[in-house]
């Protein structure tokens, strides 16, 4: 039986990539978006034309990864 060995740095890089993919698809609400942007929930709703979002029925939801991408611009 073969044993698989890899260094600690490799494991950490892979773990970070997996975590980033999980966060990228995490769905959050307007309150968490407001916290990330440092503004009020009302401001989030006023600026919807500038903030990437999705409607689920009557609810607005945001993908955390999209908000991070928007902040990097």
Phi and psi in radians as a Rosetta constraint file:
Dihedral C 1 N 2 CA 2 C 2 CIRCULARHARMONIC -1.443 0.35
Dihedral N 2 CA 2 C 2 N 3 CIRCULARHARMONIC 2.532 0.35
Dihedral C 2 N 3 CA 3 C 3 CIRCULARHARMONIC -1.835 0.35
Dihedral N 3 CA 3 C 3 N 4 CIRCULARHARMONIC 2.524 0.35
Dihedral C 3 N 4 CA 4 C 4 CIRCULARHARMONIC -1.824 0.35
Dihedral N 4 CA 4 C 4 N 5 CIRCULARHARMONIC 2.176 0.35
Dihedral C 4 N 5 CA 5 C 5 CIRCULARHARMONIC -2.226 0.35
Dihedral N 5 CA 5 C 5 N 6 CIRCULARHARMONIC 2.476 0.35
Dihedral C 5 N 6 CA 6 C 6 CIRCULARHARMONIC -2.601 0.35
Dihedral N 6 CA 6 C 6 N 7 CIRCULARHARMONIC 2.789 0.35
Dihedral C 6 N 7 CA 7 C 7 CIRCULARHARMONIC -1.433 0.35
Dihedral N 7 CA 7 C 7 N 8 CIRCULARHARMONIC 2.845 0.35
Dihedral C 7 N 8 CA 8 C 8 CIRCULARHARMONIC -1.080 0.35
Dihedral N 8 CA 8 C 8 N 9 CIRCULARHARMONIC -0.636 0.35
Dihedral C 8 N 9 CA 9 C 9 CIRCULARHARMONIC -1.101 0.35
Dihedral N 9 CA 9 C 9 N 10 CIRCULARHARMONIC -0.739 0.35
Dihedral C 9 N 10 CA 10 C 10 CIRCULARHARMONIC -1.077 0.35
Dihedral N 10 CA 10 C 10 N 11 CIRCULARHARMONIC -0.798 0.35
Dihedral C 10 N 11 CA 11 C 11 CIRCULARHARMONIC -1.081 0.35
Dihedral N 11 CA 11 C 11 N 12 CIRCULARHARMONIC -0.725 0.35
Dihedral C 11 N 12 CA 12 C 12 CIRCULARHARMONIC -1.131 0.35
Dihedral N 12 CA 12 C 12 N 13 CIRCULARHARMONIC -0.717 0.35
Dihedral C 12 N 13 CA 13 C 13 CIRCULARHARMONIC -1.102 0.35
Dihedral N 13 CA 13 C 13 N 14 CIRCULARHARMONIC -0.772 0.35
Dihedral C 13 N 14 CA 14 C 14 CIRCULARHARMONIC -1.134 0.35
Dihedral N 14 CA 14 C 14 N 15 CIRCULARHARMONIC -0.758 0.35
Dihedral C 14 N 15 CA 15 C 15 CIRCULARHARMONIC -1.051 0.35
Dihedral N 15 CA 15 C 15 N 16 CIRCULARHARMONIC -0.722 0.35
Dihedral C 15 N 16 CA 16 C 16 CIRCULARHARMONIC -1.120 0.35
Dihedral N 16 CA 16 C 16 N 17 CIRCULARHARMONIC -0.729 0.35
Dihedral C 16 N 17 CA 17 C 17 CIRCULARHARMONIC -1.132 0.35
Dihedral N 17 CA 17 C 17 N 18 CIRCULARHARMONIC -0.718 0.35
Dihedral C 17 N 18 CA 18 C 18 CIRCULARHARMONIC -1.108 0.35
Dihedral N 18 CA 18 C 18 N 19 CIRCULARHARMONIC -0.784 0.35
Dihedral C 18 N 19 CA 19 C 19 CIRCULARHARMONIC -1.056 0.35
Dihedral N 19 CA 19 C 19 N 20 CIRCULARHARMONIC -0.772 0.35
Dihedral C 19 N 20 CA 20 C 20 CIRCULARHARMONIC -1.078 0.35
Dihedral N 20 CA 20 C 20 N 21 CIRCULARHARMONIC -0.684 0.35
Dihedral C 20 N 21 CA 21 C 21 CIRCULARHARMONIC -1.154 0.35
Dihedral N 21 CA 21 C 21 N 22 CIRCULARHARMONIC -0.675 0.35
Dihedral C 21 N 22 CA 22 C 22 CIRCULARHARMONIC -1.128 0.35
Dihedral N 22 CA 22 C 22 N 23 CIRCULARHARMONIC -0.781 0.35
Dihedral C 22 N 23 CA 23 C 23 CIRCULARHARMONIC -1.151 0.35
Dihedral N 23 CA 23 C 23 N 24 CIRCULARHARMONIC -0.670 0.35
Dihedral C 23 N 24 CA 24 C 24 CIRCULARHARMONIC -0.988 0.35
Dihedral N 24 CA 24 C 24 N 25 CIRCULARHARMONIC -0.613 0.35
Dihedral C 24 N 25 CA 25 C 25 CIRCULARHARMONIC -1.766 0.35
Dihedral N 25 CA 25 C 25 N 26 CIRCULARHARMONIC 0.107 0.35
Dihedral C 25 N 26 CA 26 C 26 CIRCULARHARMONIC -1.253 0.35
Dihedral N 26 CA 26 C 26 N 27 CIRCULARHARMONIC 2.291 0.35
Dihedral C 26 N 27 CA 27 C 27 CIRCULARHARMONIC -1.648 0.35
Dihedral N 27 CA 27 C 27 N 28 CIRCULARHARMONIC 2.301 0.35
Dihedral C 27 N 28 CA 28 C 28 CIRCULARHARMONIC -2.259 0.35
Dihedral N 28 CA 28 C 28 N 29 CIRCULARHARMONIC 2.890 0.35
Dihedral C 28 N 29 CA 29 C 29 CIRCULARHARMONIC -1.734 0.35
Dihedral N 29 CA 29 C 29 N 30 CIRCULARHARMONIC 3.090 0.35
Dihedral C 29 N 30 CA 30 C 30 CIRCULARHARMONIC -1.077 0.35
Dihedral N 30 CA 30 C 30 N 31 CIRCULARHARMONIC -0.564 0.35
Dihedral C 30 N 31 CA 31 C 31 CIRCULARHARMONIC -1.130 0.35
Dihedral N 31 CA 31 C 31 N 32 CIRCULARHARMONIC -0.701 0.35
Dihedral C 31 N 32 CA 32 C 32 CIRCULARHARMONIC -1.266 0.35
Dihedral N 32 CA 32 C 32 N 33 CIRCULARHARMONIC -0.608 0.35
Dihedral C 32 N 33 CA 33 C 33 CIRCULARHARMONIC -1.072 0.35
Dihedral N 33 CA 33 C 33 N 34 CIRCULARHARMONIC -0.784 0.35
Dihedral C 33 N 34 CA 34 C 34 CIRCULARHARMONIC -1.023 0.35
Dihedral N 34 CA 34 C 34 N 35 CIRCULARHARMONIC -0.734 0.35
Dihedral C 34 N 35 CA 35 C 35 CIRCULARHARMONIC -1.115 0.35
Dihedral N 35 CA 35 C 35 N 36 CIRCULARHARMONIC -0.738 0.35
Dihedral C 35 N 36 CA 36 C 36 CIRCULARHARMONIC -1.126 0.35
Dihedral N 36 CA 36 C 36 N 37 CIRCULARHARMONIC -0.642 0.35
Dihedral C 36 N 37 CA 37 C 37 CIRCULARHARMONIC -1.541 0.35
Dihedral N 37 CA 37 C 37 N 38 CIRCULARHARMONIC -0.217 0.35
Dihedral C 37 N 38 CA 38 C 38 CIRCULARHARMONIC 1.269 0.35
Dihedral N 38 CA 38 C 38 N 39 CIRCULARHARMONIC 0.662 0.35
Dihedral C 38 N 39 CA 39 C 39 CIRCULARHARMONIC -2.394 0.35
Dihedral N 39 CA 39 C 39 N 40 CIRCULARHARMONIC -3.107 0.35
Dihedral C 39 N 40 CA 40 C 40 CIRCULARHARMONIC -1.504 0.35
Dihedral N 40 CA 40 C 40 N 41 CIRCULARHARMONIC 2.837 0.35
Dihedral C 40 N 41 CA 41 C 41 CIRCULARHARMONIC -1.091 0.35
Dihedral N 41 CA 41 C 41 N 42 CIRCULARHARMONIC -0.644 0.35
Dihedral C 41 N 42 CA 42 C 42 CIRCULARHARMONIC -1.051 0.35
Dihedral N 42 CA 42 C 42 N 43 CIRCULARHARMONIC -0.713 0.35
Dihedral C 42 N 43 CA 43 C 43 CIRCULARHARMONIC -1.119 0.35
Dihedral N 43 CA 43 C 43 N 44 CIRCULARHARMONIC -0.687 0.35
Dihedral C 43 N 44 CA 44 C 44 CIRCULARHARMONIC -1.015 0.35
Dihedral N 44 CA 44 C 44 N 45 CIRCULARHARMONIC -0.818 0.35
Dihedral C 44 N 45 CA 45 C 45 CIRCULARHARMONIC -1.163 0.35
Dihedral N 45 CA 45 C 45 N 46 CIRCULARHARMONIC -0.624 0.35
Dihedral C 45 N 46 CA 46 C 46 CIRCULARHARMONIC -1.192 0.35
Dihedral N 46 CA 46 C 46 N 47 CIRCULARHARMONIC -0.532 0.35
Dihedral C 46 N 47 CA 47 C 47 CIRCULARHARMONIC -1.765 0.35
Dihedral N 47 CA 47 C 47 N 48 CIRCULARHARMONIC 0.383 0.35
Dihedral C 47 N 48 CA 48 C 48 CIRCULARHARMONIC -0.993 0.35
Dihedral N 48 CA 48 C 48 N 49 CIRCULARHARMONIC -0.505 0.35
Dihedral C 48 N 49 CA 49 C 49 CIRCULARHARMONIC -1.193 0.35
Dihedral N 49 CA 49 C 49 N 50 CIRCULARHARMONIC -0.283 0.35
Dihedral C 49 N 50 CA 50 C 50 CIRCULARHARMONIC -1.847 0.35
Dihedral N 50 CA 50 C 50 N 51 CIRCULARHARMONIC -0.201 0.35
Dihedral C 50 N 51 CA 51 C 51 CIRCULARHARMONIC -1.947 0.35
Dihedral N 51 CA 51 C 51 N 52 CIRCULARHARMONIC 2.178 0.35
Dihedral C 51 N 52 CA 52 C 52 CIRCULARHARMONIC -1.127 0.35
Dihedral N 52 CA 52 C 52 N 53 CIRCULARHARMONIC 2.290 0.35
Dihedral C 52 N 53 CA 53 C 53 CIRCULARHARMONIC -2.650 0.35
Dihedral N 53 CA 53 C 53 N 54 CIRCULARHARMONIC 2.959 0.35
Dihedral C 53 N 54 CA 54 C 54 CIRCULARHARMONIC -2.372 0.35
Dihedral N 54 CA 54 C 54 N 55 CIRCULARHARMONIC 2.518 0.35
Dihedral C 54 N 55 CA 55 C 55 CIRCULARHARMONIC -1.730 0.35
Dihedral N 55 CA 55 C 55 N 56 CIRCULARHARMONIC 2.258 0.35
Dihedral C 55 N 56 CA 56 C 56 CIRCULARHARMONIC -2.005 0.35
Dihedral N 56 CA 56 C 56 N 57 CIRCULARHARMONIC 1.707 0.35
Dihedral C 56 N 57 CA 57 C 57 CIRCULARHARMONIC 1.145 0.35
Dihedral N 57 CA 57 C 57 N 58 CIRCULARHARMONIC -2.137 0.35
Dihedral C 57 N 58 CA 58 C 58 CIRCULARHARMONIC -1.668 0.35
Dihedral N 58 CA 58 C 58 N 59 CIRCULARHARMONIC 0.018 0.35
Dihedral C 58 N 59 CA 59 C 59 CIRCULARHARMONIC -1.743 0.35
Dihedral N 59 CA 59 C 59 N 60 CIRCULARHARMONIC 2.519 0.35
Dihedral C 59 N 60 CA 60 C 60 CIRCULARHARMONIC -1.680 0.35
Dihedral N 60 CA 60 C 60 N 61 CIRCULARHARMONIC 2.390 0.35
Dihedral C 60 N 61 CA 61 C 61 CIRCULARHARMONIC -2.331 0.35
Dihedral N 61 CA 61 C 61 N 62 CIRCULARHARMONIC 2.699 0.35
Dihedral C 61 N 62 CA 62 C 62 CIRCULARHARMONIC -2.255 0.35
Dihedral N 62 CA 62 C 62 N 63 CIRCULARHARMONIC 2.468 0.35
Dihedral C 62 N 63 CA 63 C 63 CIRCULARHARMONIC -1.578 0.35
Dihedral N 63 CA 63 C 63 N 64 CIRCULARHARMONIC 2.210 0.35
Dihedral C 63 N 64 CA 64 C 64 CIRCULARHARMONIC -0.988 0.35
Dihedral N 64 CA 64 C 64 N 65 CIRCULARHARMONIC -0.684 0.35
Dihedral C 64 N 65 CA 65 C 65 CIRCULARHARMONIC -1.069 0.35
Dihedral N 65 CA 65 C 65 N 66 CIRCULARHARMONIC -0.657 0.35
Dihedral C 65 N 66 CA 66 C 66 CIRCULARHARMONIC -1.157 0.35
Dihedral N 66 CA 66 C 66 N 67 CIRCULARHARMONIC -0.641 0.35
Dihedral C 66 N 67 CA 67 C 67 CIRCULARHARMONIC -1.181 0.35
Dihedral N 67 CA 67 C 67 N 68 CIRCULARHARMONIC -0.748 0.35
Dihedral C 67 N 68 CA 68 C 68 CIRCULARHARMONIC -1.057 0.35
Dihedral N 68 CA 68 C 68 N 69 CIRCULARHARMONIC -0.746 0.35
Dihedral C 68 N 69 CA 69 C 69 CIRCULARHARMONIC -1.084 0.35
Dihedral N 69 CA 69 C 69 N 70 CIRCULARHARMONIC -0.725 0.35
Dihedral C 69 N 70 CA 70 C 70 CIRCULARHARMONIC -1.081 0.35
Dihedral N 70 CA 70 C 70 N 71 CIRCULARHARMONIC -0.692 0.35
Dihedral C 70 N 71 CA 71 C 71 CIRCULARHARMONIC -1.195 0.35
Dihedral N 71 CA 71 C 71 N 72 CIRCULARHARMONIC -0.506 0.35
Dihedral C 71 N 72 CA 72 C 72 CIRCULARHARMONIC -1.317 0.35
Dihedral N 72 CA 72 C 72 N 73 CIRCULARHARMONIC -0.324 0.35
